């Protein structure tokens, strides 16, 4: 029984190719159009043939986040400041999330953890691969939950 295409992330970026196709079609209609991309200075290696103001201004990701906070913007979800628990505020179901981020979703954002479990129940492929002395190799969300529950039990 096949449901969907599996986890987004890695080479399967949700909507990226659709978004770039639309931008490319729009740009083709206008010769003098300039495309600005918000890649920060600490990721300048990703810059290609567009205009990258943050790279030009040498603004790192942390500089940009600080600037946003100073201007009154935040990324708050149910009382949780997302940048305090996640390295990157992106799709909650992305398999590019690291173990720390997934644990923090489990711990602080249980509504999203429940949605991850629902998705894992429909997707054969494990979300991520980790290794643990007690559990060996694991990666599906249900196995992660067991590991995370053990981590919390040890902390108590």
Residue pairs with C-beta under 8 A, 6 or more apart in sequence:
3 122
3 123
4 122
4 123
5 12
6 12
6 123
6 124
6 125
7 93
7 94
7 95
7 119
7 123
7 125
7 127
8 14
8 91
8 93
8 94
8 95
9 91
9 94
9 95
9 96
9 97
10 95
10 96
14 91
23 35
26 33
27 33
27 35
34 51
35 50
35 51
36 50
36 51
36 52
36 53
37 47
37 50
37 51
37 52
38 52
38 53
38 54
39 46
39 47
39 52
39 54
39 55
40 54
40 55
40 59
40 60
40 61
40 63
40 64
41 54
41 55
41 57
41 58
41 59
41 60
41 63
42 60
42 61
43 61
44 52
44 55
47 55
54 64
59 67
65 83
68 74
74 81
75 81
75 82
75 83
75 89
76 82
77 109
78 109
78 111
80 108
80 109
82 89
83 89
85 101
85 104
85 105
85 108
85 109
86 97
86 101
86 104
86 105
87 98
87 100
87 101
88 101
90 96
92 105
92 109
92 112
92 115
92 116
93 112
93 115
93 116
93 119
95 127
95 128
97 105
97 128
99 128
99 130
102 127
102 128
102 144
102 148
103 148
103 151
105 112
105 113
105 116
106 113
106 144
106 145
106 148
107 148
107 152
113 141
113 145
116 127
116 141
117 141
117 142
117 145
119 141
120 126
120 127
120 140
120 141
120 142
126 138
126 139
126 140
126 143
127 139
127 140
127 141
127 144
128 139
128 144
129 137
129 138
129 139
130 137
130 138
130 139
130 144
130 147
131 137
131 138
132 138
132 147
134 147
134 150
135 143
135 146
135 147
138 144
138 147
